[in-house]
């Protein structure tokens, strides 16, 4: 996952410049859901590797994309305060995943991640209307 994340982060600049910030988010949604489901329902270890690599790549794309988008859309007076929500949200997500890991196995956590991605992008869709 880290090597794929590195490739995704290096690709992020091209995607952001060619497609824009919002479209880059939308382009990552389906592959992230697919990767979560691929990992959850993997029949062998190679499918798990593929799912984790896809996840790593597109999380790597989102890593630089989200702060750029936030810096461009947040009002300058509150940019510092609201800009830190990206880091806070990421750390909170790790905490939630660790807590859910008490009750769920790895495939359940992959499904939970895919469902969360669908939820996030549905909320973004409502904001666009």
C-alpha positions in Angstrom: 0.0 0.0 0.0 2.8 2.6 0.8 4.4 2.2 -2.7 1.1 2.5 -4.4 0.3 5.5 -2.2 3.6 7.1 -3.4 2.7 6.5 -7.0 -0.8 8.0 -6.3 0.7 11.1 -4.7 3.0 11.6 -7.6 0.1 11.3 -10.0 -2.1 13.7 -8.0 -0.6 16.8 -9.6 -1.4 15.7 -13.1 -5.0 14.6 -12.1 -5.6 17.9 -10.3 -4.4 20.0 -13.2 -6.2 18.0 -15.9 -9.5 17.3 -14.2 -9.8 19.8 -11.4 -10.3 19.3 -7.7 -13.8 18.0 -7.5 -13.5 15.7 -10.5 -10.4 14.2 -9.0 -12.5 13.4 -5.9 -15.2 11.9 -8.1 -12.7 9.8 -10.1 -11.4 8.3 -6.9 -14.7 7.2 -5.5 -15.5 4.2 -7.6 -12.0 2.7 -7.5 -11.9 3.1 -3.7 -15.3 1.3 -3.3 -14.2 -1.4 -5.7 -10.9 -1.9 -3.9 -12.7 -2.2 -0.5 -15.1 -4.8 -1.9 -12.3 -6.6 -3.7 -10.3 -6.9 -0.4 -13.4 -7.9 1.5 -14.4 -10.7 -0.8 -10.9 -11.8 -1.8 -10.6 -15.5 -2.7 -6.8 -15.5 -2.5 -3.9 -13.4 -1.3 -3.3 -11.8 -4.7 -6.8 -10.3 -4.7 -6.0 -8.8 -1.3 -2.7 -7.4 -2.6 -4.6 -5.9 -5.6 -7.3 -4.3 -3.4 -4.8 -2.8 -1.0 -2.7 -1.5 -3.9 -5.7 0.2 -5.6 -6.6 1.6 -2.2 -3.1 2.9 -1.6 -2.9 4.5 -5.0 -6.2 6.4 -4.7 -5.6 7.4 -1.1 -2.2 8.7 -2.3 -4.1 10.8 -4.9 -6.5 12.2 -2.2 -3.6 13.0 0.2 -2.5 16.1 -1.8 -5.9 16.8 -3.4 -7.9 17.4 -0.2 -5.6 20.1 1.3 -5.5 21.9 -2.1 -9.3 21.8 -2.4 -9.7 23.0 1.2 -7.2 25.9 0.8 -9.1 27.0 -2.3 -12.6 26.9 -0.9 -12.3 27.9 2.7 -12.6 31.6 3.6 -9.2 33.0 4.5 -10.2 34.0 8.0 -10.9 30.4 9.1 -8.6 28.6 6.7 -6.1 27.6 9.4 -8.8 26.3 11.8 -10.8 24.4 9.2 -7.7 23.3 7.3 -6.5 21.2 10.2 -9.8 19.2 10.0 -8.2 17.1 7.2 -5.4 15.8 9.6 -7.9 15.5 12.4 -10.3 13.5 10.3 -7.6 11.2 9.1 -6.4 10.4 12.7 -10.0 10.0 13.8 -10.6 7.5 11.0 -7.6 5.5 12.1 -9.0 5.5 15.7 -12.4 4.4 14.5 -10.9 1.6 12.4 -8.9 0.3 15.4 -12.0 0.4 17.6 -14.1 -1.4 14.9 -11.3 -4.0 14.6 -12.4 -5.2 18.1 -15.6 -6.5 16.6 -14.9 -6.9 12.9 -12.4 -9.0 11.0 -10.4 -7.7 8.1 -13.1 -8.3 5.5 -15.7 -6.5 7.7 -13.4 -3.5 8.0 -13.0 -3.4 4.2 -16.7 -3.4 3.8 -17.1 -0.6 6.4 -14.5 1.4 4.5 -16.3 1.0 1.2 -19.6 2.0 2.8 -18.0 5.1 4.3 -16.6 6.1 0.9 -20.1 5.8 -0.6 -21.5 7.9 2.3 -18.9 10.6 1.9 -19.5 11.0 -1.9 -23.2 11.0 -1.4 -22.8 13.9 1.0 -20.6 15.7 -1.5 -23.3 15.2 -4.2 -25.9 16.8 -1.9 -23.6 19.8 -1.4 -23.3 20.2 -5.2 -27.0 20.4 -5.8 
